[in-house]
Amino acid sequence: MTLISIKKTAVVEAAPTGTVSLYVDSADSHLKQVDEAGAIIDLTDGSAISAESGTWIPAITDQVGAATITVTGTSFYSQMGDVVTDSCTLVVTMDAGQSIEEFNLSCAVTPASNFGSVGAVSQIWSAKSPISEYDSVTIRASTGTKKTYVAIAMNGTEIEAILTIQRTYSIL
């Protein structure tokens, strides 16, 4: 007898000891198997997919504005085939009267080519600062580069904004 259980998760992870996990990859609609070591086999065509994960150090570049931006904590990434999900936490200290801060954020795994559209990076973010202080936060692919554009619009109050950003993108 075979027992199949389904766990809804945003990240493909190694199967529990003594088992394999199955999932349908939304990118190609193939049925895939993940073993205890995290190795992926495409059951539709039998090919193996590489998987790795680790830590990375984000680089802040092309900054426009007077804020101090620092990376805090450990930044993580996971790569399954050509899809990468990475996350980092940033502390953005803005002075009184400053209303916007813009910068580019490097990717944990550098794509082979520049992003072709602003939608090439899926993102989610959360703030540990009072949300009432934010007018808007924009995170998108920086078209024509291998970076992500981030813009934070605030109401002009002096604040230390703490943002956790998670992105998913293709490295092809």
N, C-alpha and C positions, 0 to 999 in steps of 0.2 A: 504494500500500500504506500502511496506517495502523498504527502501532505503539502499542499501549496498554501502559503499565506501571502498576503499583499500588505506592504507597508508603503504609505505615501511619503515620499521624501523628495527634497529638492536636489540632493546630491547622491550620485551612485556611490555606494560604499561596499566594502568587502562583505561577503556573506558570513553569517555566524558559523562557528566551528561545526564541521560535519554536514554542512548544507551548501547549496548553491542558491543564488537569487536570480530571478528572471524579470525582465522588464522590456517594454516596447519603447524604443528610442524614437522620440518625436521628430528628430531631425531626418530620419530615413525610413521610419515605420518598420524597422527590423526588430525581430525578437532577439534579445541578447541575454547571455548568462554571465553572472559575476561569481567567481569562486572565492574561497576563504582568503586567498592572497590578493584579491582585488583585480585579478586578470579577467578580461572581458572577451567573450567569444561571441561573434555574430552568428547566431544559429540559422539565420536566413542564408548566409553564404559561407559560413565556417571560418571566417577570418578572425584573427585575434586583434584586439584594440589595446594600445598602450595606455597605462594609467599611472599617474604619479601625483604626489602632493608634497607640500612643504611650506616653508616660510619664505618671505621676501621682504625687501626694504623698498617701499614706495619712494619715488622721486617726485618732488614738486618743482615744476618748471613754468616759465612764461607767466609769472605772477604779475597781475595788474592790481594795484591797491597797496595799502600800507599795513595790512594785517600781518601778524606773526603766525606762521603755519608750522605745526610740528606733528610728526607721526608719534602716536603713543601706543604702548602695548606691542603685541606680536601680530604681524600681518600674515595671513595664511592664503594658500591657493590649492586648488585641486585641478588636475587636467585629466580628461577622459577623451582619448583620441585627439581631435582637433578643437575641442571645446574646453575653455578654461573658466573657472569661477574663482574670483579672488575677493579678499576683504581686507579692509584696514580701518583704523580709527584715527581721525585727525582732530587736533585742537586748533581752532582758528580764533585768535584774539584780535578783536576789532576795537578801534578807538572810538570815543564819542564823536559823533558827527559823520563817521564813515558809514556809507550806505551799501556799498557793494565790494565784493572781493572776487576776483577771477584768477584761475590758474589751471594748468594741465597736470594730470596725474598719470604716472607711468603705469604700464601693465606688468603683472607678475611674470607672465610669459609673453615675450614680444611677438606680435603677429608678423607673419611673413611679408605682408603688404599693408599699405596704409588703409585706414578705414574709409570706405567709400560713401557712407551716409551717416547722418547723426544717429540713426536707429541701429547701428551695428553693435552697440553695447546695450545690453539689458541691465538695469540697475535697480537697486532698492537702497534706501538710506533711512537712518533713524537719528534723532537728535536727543542728546541728554541735557541740552540747554532749554530754557523756557521757550516753547514753540511759539508763544505770542510775540517773541522778538523777531521772528523770521517773516520776511515778506514773501520770499521764494527761494528755493534751492533747485538749480538746474544741473543735471549730470547727464552727459551724452558723449557719444564718440566725437572726437575732434577730427572732422573730415580732412582728409589729406595727410593725416599723421597716424602714428601708432600709439596715441595717447587718448585720455579721456578729459574732456573739458568740464570744469566745475565752476559754477557761479553761485555765490551766496548773497542775497539781498536782505539787508537788515533794516530796522527802523531808525538807525542812527544812535542807538544806545550803546555805550561801552559794554562789551560782552565777551565772554570766553565761550565760543560755540564748540561743542563736542559732537562730531558727526561720525557715525559708523557707516561706511559705504561698502556695498557688495555688488560686484559686477560679473556678468557672464558674457563671453565673446568668443568668436572663432579665431584661431591663429592662422588660418589659411589665407 
